[in-house]
Amino acid sequence: MQNAGRREESSVLAFFVPAFIMLILFIIRGIYPFGDRSFLFSDMYHQYMPFLSEFVHKIKAGEGLFYSYNVGIRIEFPGTVCLLSGKSF
């Protein structure tokens, strides 16, 4: 029985210690809801913008929307749409 209590205690600590550290960092860095900055800034620059610019290029050029070799090594549009749209919620 003691072992189960220790396991539960360590599970609670495994959640609250990182959450507390993140809370402190959000306050110090002024990240939303404690400021006007967003922690998704690097994701916007490195994932969303290359994908969206290539997507617009594909639409304007009338090219297929299955994959492209112009972004990184290769980008697959259906999988990337699912990944990036899931991050916005």
C-alpha positions in Angstrom: 0.0 0.0 0.0 2.8 2.4 0.7 4.2 1.9 -2.8 0.8 3.0 -4.3 0.9 6.2 -2.2 4.4 7.1 -3.3 3.4 6.5 -6.9 0.4 8.8 -6.6 2.5 11.4 -4.9 5.2 11.3 -7.6 2.5 11.6 -10.3 1.1 14.7 -8.7 4.5 16.2 -8.4 5.3 15.3 -12.0 2.4 17.5 -13.0 2.7 20.4 -10.6 6.4 21.0 -10.7 6.6 21.7 -14.5 3.3 23.6 -14.4 4.7 25.8 -11.6 7.9 26.4 -13.6 6.0 27.3 -16.7 3.8 29.7 -14.7 6.8 31.5 -13.4 8.4 31.7 -16.8 5.2 33.0 -18.3 5.0 35.7 -15.7 8.7 36.7 -16.1 8.6 36.7 -19.9 5.2 38.4 -20.2 3.6 35.6 -22.1 -0.2 35.5 -22.4 -2.3 35.7 -20.1 0.3 37.7 -18.1 1.4 39.9 -21.1 1.0 40.4 -24.8 3.6 37.9 -26.0 2.9 34.4 -27.4 4.9 31.3 -27.0 3.9 30.2 -30.5 6.0 32.8 -32.1 8.7 30.4 -33.2 6.1 27.9 -34.5 4.6 30.7 -36.6 7.9 31.5 -38.1 9.3 28.0 -38.7 6.1 26.0 -39.5 3.1 28.1 -40.4 4.7 30.7 -42.7 6.7 28.3 -44.9 3.6 26.1 -45.2 1.3 28.9 -46.0 3.6 30.6 -48.5 4.1 27.3 -50.4 0.3 26.7 -50.2 -0.4 30.1 -51.8 2.2 29.4 -54.4 0.6 26.0 -55.3 -2.8 27.6 -55.6 -1.7 30.4 -57.8 0.4 28.1 -60.0 -2.3 25.5 -60.3 0.0 22.8 -59.0 -1.1 19.7 -57.0 -1.6 19.9 -53.3 -0.2 16.5 -52.3 3.4 17.2 -51.6 6.2 19.7 -52.4 10.0 19.6 -52.4 10.3 23.4 -52.0 9.9 23.5 -48.2 12.7 21.8 -46.4 13.3 18.3 -47.7 9.7 17.6 -48.5 6.3 18.6 -47.2 3.1 16.6 -47.4 0.1 18.9 -47.5 -2.7 16.6 -46.1 -0.7 15.6 -43.0 0.6 19.1 -42.4 -2.9 20.6 -42.6 -4.0 18.1 -39.9 -1.0 18.9 -37.7 -1.2 22.7 -38.0 -5.0 22.9 -37.7 -4.8 20.8 -34.5 -2.3 23.1 -32.9 -4.6 26.2 -33.2 -7.1 24.9 -30.7 
